[in-house]
Amino acid sequence: MPERSIRLGQVLAFIALMAGLVLLPHVLSYSQQEVLVFLVINVLVVVSYRLLTLTGEWSLGHVVMVGVGAYASALFTKKLGVPVPLSMLCGAVTAAAVAFVLSFPLFRMKGFYFLIGSFAAGEIIRLIWKRFTDPFGGPKGIKRIPGFPDIEFGALSIDFFEPVNYYYFCVIVVGLALLILYRIERSRIGLTFHAIHWQDKLAESVSVDTFRYRMLAFVIASFFAGLGGALFAHYVGTVNPKLFDVEQMVYVLIWAIVGGTTTFYGPIMGVVALTIINEIVLRSLGVDEMRPMFYGAILILSVLFLPTGLESIASKVKAWFAGSSRDKTATG
């Protein structure tokens, strides 16, 4: 009976989540709907970043991979006339290809050295975007990027320039991406990532090629980061090197650390909680420009009082409900 109750609770929670995702944009203002679109994209970025951290490596170039996907998708559409849906996939594949090439020098390093190497590689890519006006647009970037094409089907007309419609599109794409990432983590490949993180020497002793698995994690994470960048580029309509600098990377790191990285949902909790704080609390107080200071304070408090992130709260609540259910069964 307790197991059935837990399963029923999970089903009801899933239904409530789906209903919330459908209804949420209709109770928000236009500007808040746009923030919601960016939030969904950021969820994909931070969850894809977590996949790389499963191997024990933390990168400072993940946001640049988002930019590679954004730039590539924009160029495929503007320069080559590739349809937007296909160019989004091409942008993601391009980000994965760049990650594959970077893997050879980067994964000769580990730990702190990998962190610095990924930062240097990202800055080189950003310097290329800044230096070459053709085709990257230089410091001003690429403008007038075509948006996702409208759907016309009889009386049905869907304009993806509207944030609500693009939000639903992003929810579908990101939902499928999260499902794939979740299945990867639960697969044998994901278990190998964990093994490399905690016991890389032991994994090597049983013939696990740690270099190839770290490369695989980096390539997969970059693919989905590039997909997030493509979603961003075709909604905003412009990209430039400033959007993918180290400051934006620090925000991704804070989302992941504050939310926690030991569970799949931890980074999602981090990005949602900090977006709510930024958009509701900081903007209402008129101190949005002080976001770095507040984020830094939140990071310090999180490390001091919630070292495993917000996910630890969810785990404690889940354990409490499970304990209460067992107690009721025992007394009954």
C-alpha positions in Angstrom: 0.0 0.0 0.0 2.7 2.6 0.8 4.3 1.9 -2.6 1.0 2.4 -4.3 0.5 5.6 -2.4 3.9 6.9 -3.5 3.2 6.0 -7.1 -0.2 7.7 -7.0 1.4 10.8 -5.5 4.0 10.8 -8.3 1.3 10.6 -10.9 -0.7 13.4 -9.3 2.4 15.5 -9.0 3.1 15.0 -12.7 -0.4 15.9 -13.7 -0.2 19.0 -11.5 3.1 19.9 -13.1 1.8 19.6 -16.6 -1.3 21.7 -15.7 0.9 24.3 -14.2 3.2 24.5 -17.3 0.1 24.9 -19.5 -1.7 27.5 -17.4 1.3 29.5 -16.0 1.9 31.9 -18.9 -1.8 32.9 -18.9 -1.5 34.5 -15.5 1.6 36.5 -16.3 2.3 39.8 -18.0 3.9 40.0 -21.5 7.3 40.7 -20.1 7.0 37.9 -17.6 6.0 35.5 -20.4 9.3 36.4 -22.1 11.2 35.7 -18.9 9.4 32.3 -18.8 10.7 31.5 -22.3 14.3 32.2 -21.2 13.7 30.2 -18.0 12.8 27.1 -20.0 15.8 27.5 -22.2 18.1 28.0 -19.1 16.7 24.8 -17.6 18.1 22.9 -20.7 21.4 24.8 -20.4 22.0 24.0 -16.7 20.8 20.4 -16.9 23.0 19.7 -19.9 25.9 21.3 -17.9 25.2 18.8 -15.1 25.8 15.9 -17.4 29.4 17.0 -17.8 29.8 17.4 -14.1 28.8 13.7 -13.6 32.3 12.8 -14.8 33.8 15.1 -12.2 34.8 17.9 -14.6 33.5 21.4 -14.3 33.8 23.6 -17.3 33.9 27.4 -17.8 33.1 27.1 -21.5 29.6 25.7 -21.4 27.9 29.0 -22.2 30.2 29.4 -25.1 28.9 26.1 -26.4 25.4 27.7 -26.1 26.8 30.5 -28.2 28.2 28.1 -30.8 24.8 26.6 -31.3 23.2 30.1 -31.5 25.7 31.4 -34.0 25.7 28.3 -36.1 21.9 28.1 -36.3 21.7 31.8 -37.2 24.4 31.4 -40.0 22.8 28.2 -41.4 19.5 30.1 -41.7 20.8 33.5 -42.9 23.7 32.4 -45.1 22.6 29.0 -46.4 18.9 29.4 -46.3 18.4 26.3 -44.2 14.9 26.1 -42.7 14.8 27.2 -39.1 13.8 23.9 -37.5 16.6 22.1 -39.4 19.1 24.9 -38.6 18.4 24.5 -34.9 19.5 20.8 -35.1 22.5 21.9 -37.2 23.4 24.4 -34.6 23.3 21.7 -31.9 25.4 19.3 -34.0 27.9 22.1 -34.6 28.3 22.7 -30.9 28.8 18.9 -30.4 31.4 18.9 -33.2 33.3 21.8 -31.7 33.3 20.1 -28.3 34.6 16.9 -30.0 37.6 18.9 -31.4 38.2 20.6 -28.1 38.2 17.4 -26.2 41.6 16.3 -27.4 43.5 19.1 -25.8 41.2 19.7 -22.9 40.9 16.2 -21.6 44.7 15.9 -21.3 44.0 18.0 -18.2 41.9 17.3 -15.1 40.3 19.2 -12.3 41.5 22.8 -11.9 43.6 22.7 -15.1 40.6 21.5 -17.1 38.5 24.4 -15.6 41.1 26.9 -16.7 41.6 25.2 -20.1 37.9 25.3 -20.8 37.8 29.0 -20.0 40.7 29.7 -22.3 39.1 27.7 -25.1 35.9 29.6 -24.7 37.6 32.9 -24.8 39.4 31.9 -28.0 36.0 31.2 -29.6 34.6 34.5 -28.4 37.7 36.3 -29.7 37.0 34.7 -33.2 33.4 36.0 -33.1 34.6 39.5 -32.1 37.5 39.6 -34.6 35.7 38.4 -37.8 33.0 40.7 -39.0 32.2 38.2 -41.8 30.4 36.0 -41.1 30.1 36.5 -37.3 29.3 40.2 -37.3 32.2 41.3 -35.0 31.4 42.8 -31.6 27.8 43.6 -32.7 27.1 40.1 -33.6 24.4 38.8 -36.0 21.1 40.6 -36.2 17.7 40.0 -37.9 17.9 36.3 -37.4 14.7 34.7 -38.8 12.3 33.4 -36.2 10.6 30.1 -36.0 8.1 29.9 -38.9 4.5 30.4 -38.2 2.2 27.4 -38.5 -0.8 27.8 -40.8 -3.3 24.9 -40.9 -6.7 25.9 -42.0 -8.3 28.1 -39.4 -5.4 27.4 -37.1 -2.6 30.0 -37.0 0.3 29.9 -34.5 2.5 32.9 -34.4 5.8 32.0 -32.7 6.7 35.6 -32.2 4.2 35.6 -29.4 6.0 34.5 -26.2 3.1 32.1 -25.1 3.3 30.1 -28.3 7.1 30.0 -28.3 7.0 29.0 -24.6 4.9 26.0 -25.4 7.3 25.1 -28.3 10.3 25.4 -25.9 8.5 23.3 -23.3 8.0 20.5 -25.8 11.6 20.6 -27.1 13.2 21.0 -23.7 10.9 18.3 -22.2 12.1 15.8 -24.9 15.7 16.9 -24.3 15.4 16.4 -20.5 13.9 13.0 -21.1 16.8 12.0 -23.3 19.3 13.3 -20.7 17.5 11.5 -17.9 17.6 8.2 -19.8 21.3 8.7 -20.6 22.1 9.2 -16.9 20.1 6.1 -15.9 21.8 4.0 -18.6 25.0 2.1 -18.4 26.8 5.1 -19.9 25.5 7.4 -17.1 26.6 4.9 -14.5 30.0 4.9 -16.1 30.1 8.7 -15.9 29.5 8.4 -12.1 32.2 5.7 -11.8 34.7 7.9 -13.6 33.8 10.8 -11.2 34.3 8.8 -8.0 36.9 6.2 -8.9 38.5 7.0 -12.3 41.6 4.8 -11.6 39.5 1.9 -10.6 37.4 2.4 -13.7 40.5 2.4 -15.9 41.6 -0.8 -14.2 38.6 -2.6 -15.5 39.2 -1.4 -19.1 37.0 1.7 -19.0 38.4 4.3 -21.4 37.9 7.4 -19.2 39.1 9.7 -22.0 36.4 8.6 -24.4 33.7 8.7 -21.8 34.6 12.2 -20.6 34.6 13.2 -24.3 31.2 11.6 -24.8 29.8 13.5 -21.8 31.3 16.8 -23.1 29.9 16.2 -26.6 26.4 15.3 -25.4 26.3 18.2 -23.0 27.4 20.6 -25.7 24.8 19.3 -28.2 22.0 20.1 -25.8 23.6 23.4 -24.9 23.8 24.3 -28.6 20.1 23.4 -28.9 19.4 25.8 -26.1 21.4 28.5 -27.9 19.5 27.9 -31.1 16.2 28.2 -29.3 17.4 31.5 -27.8 18.8 32.9 -31.1 15.6 32.4 -33.2 13.5 33.9 -30.5 15.5 37.0 -29.7 16.6 37.5 -33.3 20.2 38.6 -32.5 23.3 37.2 -30.9 26.6 38.8 -30.0 29.8 37.7 -28.1 28.7 39.6 -24.9 25.7 37.2 -24.4 28.1 34.3 -23.9 30.8 35.7 -21.7 32.2 34.4 -18.4 29.7 36.5 -16.4 26.9 34.4 -17.9 28.9 31.3 -17.2 29.1 32.2 -13.6 25.3 32.4 -13.4 25.1 28.8 -14.7 27.6 27.7 -12.1 25.6 29.4 -9.4 22.3 27.8 -10.6 23.9 24.4 -10.5 25.6 24.8 -7.1 22.7 26.4 -5.4 20.3 23.8 -6.8 22.7 20.9 -6.3 24.1 18.4 -8.8 23.6 15.0 -7.1 20.1 14.7 -8.4 18.6 15.3 -11.9 16.2 17.9 -10.6 18.7 19.9 -8.4 19.9 22.3 -11.1 16.3 22.8 -12.2 15.4 23.9 -8.7 18.4 26.3 -8.7 17.6 28.1 -11.9 13.9 28.3 -11.1 14.5 29.7 -7.6 17.1 32.2 -8.6 15.1 33.4 -11.6 12.1 34.0 -9.3 14.3 35.9 -6.9 15.8 38.0 -9.7 12.5 38.7 -11.5 10.2 39.2 -8.6 12.3 40.4 -5.7 15.3 42.2 -7.2 13.2 43.9 -10.0 10.5 44.9 -7.6 13.1 46.5 -5.3 14.7 48.2 -8.3 18.1 46.7 -7.6 18.4 44.4 -10.7 21.8 45.9 -11.5 23.1 44.5 -8.2 22.2 40.9 -9.2 25.9 39.8 -9.1 26.2 40.9 -5.5 22.9 39.2 -4.5 23.9 36.0 -6.4 27.3 36.0 -4.7 25.6 36.3 -1.3 23.1 33.5 -2.1 26.0 31.3 -3.2 27.9 31.9 0.0 24.8 31.2 2.2 24.1 28.1 0.1 27.6 26.7 0.6 27.4 27.4 4.4 23.9 26.2 5.2 22.9 24.0 2.2 26.2 22.5 1.0 24.3 19.9 -1.1 21.9 22.5 -2.5 18.2 23.0 -2.6 17.8 19.4 -3.6 18.6 18.4 -0.1 15.4 20.1 1.1 13.3 18.1 -1.5 15.0 14.9 -0.3 14.2 15.6 3.3 10.5 16.4 2.5 10.3 13.2 0.4 11.8 11.2 3.3 9.4 12.8 5.8 6.4 11.9 3.6 7.7 8.4 3.2 8.2 8.1 7.0 4.7 9.4 7.7 3.3 6.9 5.3 5.1 4.0 7.0 4.0 5.2 10.5 0.3 5.3 9.4 0.6 1.9 7.9 2.2 0.5 11.1 -0.4 2.1 13.4 -3.2 1.1 11.1 
